[in-house]
Amino acid sequence: MRSFLRRTVGPLFLMLATPIALGVFWLTASEYDGSLMRFFTEMSASRLVEVWPRPSLAAIEIIGIFAIVEALLMQLLPGKTLLGPVTPTGNQPTYKLNGPLAFVTTLGLFVGASWGLHLFSPGVVYDHFGEILTTVTLFALCFCLFLYLKGVYFPSSSDHGRSGNFIFDFFWGVELHPHFGKFNVKQYANCRLGMMGWPVIIVSFLGKQQALYGEVSNSMWVCTAVQLVYIAKFFYWEGGYFHTLDIMHDRFGYYICWGVLCWITGVYTLTSLYLVNHPIHLHPVYAVACFALGVISIWINYDADAQRQRLRRTGGNTTIWGKKPETILAKYKTSDGVERENLLLVSGWWGVARHFHYVPEIMLSVAWALPALFHNFLPWFYVVYLSILLFDRSGRDDKRCSAKYGESWKEYCKRVPYRIIPGIY
Ligand code: NDP
């Protein structure tokens, strides 16, 4: 029964609810002044059918141009090739490391073509955002089906598998690292479409506020700046991202693929969307404090990720917080029967709690929600969603590491007993 709920009912519910949620958020922001309460009390069924965003040619054009530009940038811009972590069946996928250059080029092209050359209005994404959400949702659903069939009939490597339950396999995915020839589909979708679309969207939202009110409020500046610093950090650290659960563990189905293409597009950008029509003027001290909270949180989160990766890269020959790191040598077997080993860090941020880095990850999202103040829930939705996601993720990761490392993981849990918040959880 538990398995039926987790593998069939849960995924089915999520696949029905999440696309609807995107439409509801967009309508709430554009028609109901960002008030979910007003949306649910004032919206009628007939009005919903009338205003629900439809796909459009303009949306197809915007998404198509963006997708082609990003594919070209990923392929053509110079960058080293990185060998990713060994997969459970002993493969090592490759990645092109040119994220920072692609990030700067993408924003440069958007700002240059809109503000500079006036080829289109900076608010173009906002003007078609509802249509874009529906179009990208439909495209992503078709793409997930395509990936399912590709995984079943033409898998790119031995890293694929099925449970036999179509709903779960569609949701979770069949392949871990689908490729088209040498083209890494997961890197392209996660990093170059989802994560790269996000900055373009929020900069367009900023442009829309400027067009509507003749100026950009300091709340919009702070909110946009914190997000841009976070996204810039993501691309600077892109090589590290290939060592995270999204890439190493989660197969490429609806959960990740639809998630990065649609959920990032519609939910991670919500605070900025809300601010377009709420040009809040903050006290300068409050604005600076929000920005500082964001930057400090981003730094701590980055430092925690970097400590773990530096430890593995140097085989423990490094310093963490000025001292030789405390470690556990954890042995494990890949499914090809080969015995391998990894170092687990027991000092630095990884000695504070086993997933302490999720605290600054949540705090930085608080930092970009604070400028929207507290009148509505919509700009805070991402903070709540992220907290639930990360608390659930810490449990999933503990389970996975326990199965992988056995006694060594038990020892780590003994030495670092708390999962996220020391002394509490
Ligand atoms: P983590 O950074 O938590 O890494 C988990 C993996 O690290 C484990 O599976 C294990 O992998 C290894 N590991 C665990 N404990 C140790 C240790 N003590 N020493 C060394 N290695 C260890 O993965 P996430 O993917 O959850 O997070 C990566 C980044 O992405 C974080 O900064 C996080 O905040 C962020 N994030 C952001 C989200 C968002 O939507 N904004 C969502 C999720 C994450 P192995 O098998 O290699 O041992």
Residues whose N, C-alpha, C, O or C-beta is under 5 A from the ligand:
A	BS01	NDP	H243 T244 L245 D246 N301 D305 R308 N342 L343 L344 L345 W350 R354 H357 Y358 E361 D397
